[in-house]
Amino acid sequence: MNEKEAAIVELIRRNPYLSQQGMAESLGISRPALANLISGLMRRGIIRGRAYILAEENRVVAIGGANVDRKFHLKANAQAGTSNPSTVTSSVGGVARNVAENIGRLGHPVSLLTVAGNDADWQRIEQATAPHVELAHAALLPGRTTGSYSAVLNPDGEMAIALADMDVYDDLSPDYIDSHAPVIQGAALAVIDLNCPKETVAFVQELSRQSSTELAVVPVSSPKMDRMPDDLGGVTWLVCNRDETETYTGIPVEDESSWREAVQLLLDKGVENAVVTAGAKGVMAGNRDGIRHYPAISGVHVEDVTGAGDAFVSGLLHGHLSGFGFDDKIRCGLVNAAKTLASDATVRPELSAEQLKLEMEELR
């Protein structure tokens, strides 16, 4: 960039909504001359979209849920119709929030678009999340309750049942997204979970496509797969578990052949990279270059399964943003998931890009 271009970028960085006339006066040049300089910056991708949002390398925006998670740890396997002795722990969670914190800890600038109640649960989420994630665009809604998720875990850490109060996310509307469109247009990657209504998912899909922002879609549960778009064009990554995949594709994933068939169907629907996870059986993943099975990391002690799927997504996307090859992107996700399984935290506090790199080298 020349001196004038650099000065324009600095003005926009300070105030993305500054008018062209205001910028021209600040720089001592004519408005037509300024417009020509801005056009050149936009052609080169330094400025994106309306409000002159600056393209920031590897900036991520996560869209979706931010909850308080409560975990009931059973002292014996769950028995229906009676009281089950347990201990209770709680932490902050939500798929989009978990992914955002993981990605923030891995060194990428990340913003969270979500809605919540103006209550004690949100204050807790804010306190835990703000050191790693920008929360300036979160909407606190009067009369609403922040989302919550309660999981009942057997002594082996496996889930017996989970309960979710997610009504607040009905307000994750296209209007809310449109009011923050520059945040998405200025990101390298948008990640959306299916706590969002179907029309919001479609709106983000189109907005991302128009602004050339890469898009990752992360389902939340099988019942919410009806919020998936029918056409996956413009989706860079889709990461589903086996149950979610069966619900969406109608293909029972019973063996490696049907598993591979389900991934192929997702690719046929237009997604660039499709990943179907199956816990201890690993993942099946592919793109137009082919489909391959990747085994899970062996010998992992399972402390708690909560957050492991989000850790996998985050590790994979970290690898993608870091320019890893396809195999290493998947392995990055598998390692982060394995280390999270062994932790009692939904997002492990020791996570960093350097730590994950060391863990990948150790587990080769």
N, C-alpha and C positions, 0 to 999 in steps of 0.2 A: 504494500500500500504506500501511496505517496503521503506527503505531509497533510494535505487537505483531507484525504480519505481517512487517515488516522484520526484527525480532529472530529470528523463526522461520527465515526464509530464511538469515540469517547463521549460525545454529546448524547448519542442514543443510549449508550450504556447507563448514563446518569438519568435519562428521562426518555423512555421509549415512545412516549406520546407527544413529544415536542413537535410543533408544527414545522413544515419546511420553511415558512417565513421566519419563524423564531430561530431556526438553525442558521439560515442565511444571514440574518442580522448579527448573530453571535460570531460568525466566521468572517464577516465583512465581504461577502460575495453576493452576487445576484441570485434570485430564486431559480431562474432557469439553469444557471451554472450548477447550483446545488442539486437540482433534479437530475442533471446529467451524471453527476458524481454518484448519486444514490442508485441510479439505474445500473451503472457499472458495478457497484458493490452487490446489487441484487443478482445480476447475471453471474457473478463469481461465487455466489452462495454465502457471502459474508453477512448479508442481511436477508432475513426470510420473512415473508408474509406481511400482514398489516401491522401497524404500530412499529414497523422497523425493528422487529425482534431480531436480535443478533444470534446467529448460529453458534452454539457453544459445543465444542467437541465432547461427545459422550454424555451430554445432559440427557437425563431420563425423566419422564413424568409417569407416575403410577396413578391409576384411576380406579377407585373402588372402595372396598371396605377397610375400616379402622375400628376395631372392636376391643372390648375387654374380654379376655379368655379366662374362664374358670375351669379348673381341672379337678375332678373328684377321683382320687387315687384309691381304688378299692383294696381292701386287705385280703379279700378272697374273690374268686370269680363272681360276676354279677348273678344275682338270683332275682327273678321277676316276682312281683307281688309281695315283697317284704322289704324291710329296712336293711340296707347294706352298709356295714361299717366302712368308713373311709376317712382320709385326710383331704383337705382342700387347699389348693394353691391357686393363685391368679396372676395373670400377666397381661400385657397388651398384645393384641393380635390383629387379625384381619388379613386376608390374602394380599391385597394391594399394599397395605401398610407393612406387612412382613417383608414382602419383596423389596419395597422401598428402603427399609432399614438395612437389609442385607446388602443391597446395592450401594447405599451410602457408606456403610462400613468398608466396602470393597473399593472405595475411593472415587466413586462417580458422583457428580452433582445430581441431585434428584429432588423433585417436587412431588407432593401428594395432593391430588384432587379428591376430596371426600366430603361427606356431610355427616353431621353429628349433632347431638343435643348439647346445649350449653350447661353441662353438668359435671359432677365429680369424676365420672368415668372419662369424659373427654380431657379433663385436666390431667388425669393420670397418663392418658395416651400422649398428650402434648409433652409432658415432662420427659417421658421415655424416648420419644421419637425426635424431638426438635434438635438434639445434638447431631443427628445424622441426616435429617430430611427437612427440606423447606416446607413449612405448613401455612404460608401466608395466604394460600388460595382455598383453604378449607372453609366450608360454610357451617356456622353454628346456628341451628334452627330453633326458634322459640317453640316450646310445647312438644318438642321431639325428645326421644331418649336415645342416647348413643348405643350403637349396635353392641350386642353381647353374644358370646359363644360359650357354651358349657359342654365339656367333654367328660364322659365317665370312662375311666381307664382301668382295665384289669391289671392284676399284679405284674404281668409280663410287659406292661406298657401298651398293649394293643387296646384299641378303642372298643368299648361295649356299645355305647350310644352317644350321640351328640345332639344338643339342642341349640337352636339359633334364633335370636330375636333381631331381625334385620329389616323391620318395616321402614326405618329411617331412609334406607337406600332407594325407596320409591322416589325420593327427591333428588337423586342423581340423574337429573333430567337433561335432555338435549339443550334446554335453555341455560342450565347451569354450565354445561360444557362450553356452549357458545360464548358465554360471558368470559371464559378463560381460554378461548381458542388460541390466542398468541402463545400461551404456555406450551401447547401441543405443537404448534407450528414451528416453534423455536427449538424443539427437542430433537435429538438424534433418534430416540426410541421412546414410544409410548407403550405402557403395559396396562391392560385393562382386565379386571376380573368380572365374573358374571354375577356379582352382587348388583351390578348396574342393570337397569331395565333393557329389554331387547332393542328398543328404539334408540337408546343411548349408545349401545354397542355399535349399531349400524351408523350412527352419526359420527362417532369417533373413527370408525373404519373409513368413512368417506373423507373426513377432515384430514386424516393421516395420509390418505392416498393423494389428496390435492396438494398437500404441503411436502410430499416426499419424506415424511417422517416414518421410520420403520415402526411396525406394530406387532406386539406380542399379545396373544389372548390366553388367559389362564382361567379355566373353569373353576368353580367353587365346589360343586357337588353335582351328582347325576340329575336331581330334580330341576336344577337350573340350566340344564343343557338346552332347554327350549328357548333360551335367550341367545343362542349362537346364531350368527348369520348363516343363511343357506349357501350363499356364495362367499368363499373365503379369499377372493381376490383382494390383493393389497395387504394380506396378513403375512407377516414375515415369519413368525413362530406361533405354533399352536402346541401347547403342552397339556395333555389330558392323561388321567389315569385310566385303567382298564374299564371300570364301570361307566365312567363318563363317555368313553369312546363307544362302548356297546350301545349306550342310550342314543348317541348322536348318529352313528353309522348304521345301527341295526344289525351289526355283525357280531355274533357271540365270539369273544376272544378266548378260545379253548386250547389252542396249541400255537406253535410258532408260525404255521402256515396262515391261520386266520388272523393272528396278530399282525403279520406282514400285510395281509389283505386289507386290514382296517387302516393301516398307515397309508397304503396306496390310495384308498378311497379319499382320505383327507387331502392328499396331494392332488387328486383328480378334481377336488372341489376348489382348488386354486391357491391353497396355502403354499408358501415357499419352502418351509421346513416344518415337518410334522414329527411329534414325539409322543409316544404312548408308553407310560410307565406302568410297571406291574410289581412294585415293592421289591421283595427279595429276588424276584426273577429278572430284575434289571429293566432295561428299556429297549424299545424298538424305535428307531429313528431314521429319517431319511429325507431326501429331496430329489431333484431331478437326476442327480448323479447316482442314486441307488439307495437301498434300504438295508440297514444292518442292525443286528442285535448287539447290545452292550450289556454285559453282566454287571450285576450290582457289586459293590465292594464287599468282599467276604470278611467274616470274622468280626462283624460289628456288634458291640454290646448295645442293646436297645434300652435306653433309659426312658424315652418318651417319643412317640411318633409325631406329636404335634409340631408343625412347622417344618418337617423334613421335606415335604413336597414343595413348599415355598422356597426352601434353601436350594433344592435342585434347580428350580426355575432361575433363581438369582445367580447361582454359579454358572449355569449355561449362558445367561445373558451377559454376565461379566466376561466370559470367554468370547462371546460374540463381539462385544464392544472393544475388547482388547485385541481383536484380529486373529484369534486362534484358528487353527484348522478345525474342520467339523468334528473329527474324533475327539480332539482336546476340549472343544466346547462341551460335548456331552460328558466327558470324563470330569471336567471341572464341576459340573452339576452333580454328578454322582459322588464325588469326594465331599462336597459341601453338605450334601444330604446325609452321608454316612456320619460325618462329624457332628451334625445336628442331632441325629438319632441318638448318639451317645451322650448328648447334653440334656440337662433338665430344663434348658431355656429354649423358648420358641425361636429366638435369634441368638446364637451363641455370642457372648460378649468378646471373646478373643479374636473374632473374625476380622481379617484384613486381607488385602491383596497379597501381601508378602507371606502371611500365614498360610493362605490357601495354596500359594505356589509351592511352599515347603511341603505341605501335606500331599500335594499331587506328586511331588518327586519321591516322597517316602513310600507312597502306596503304589508306585509303578511296579 
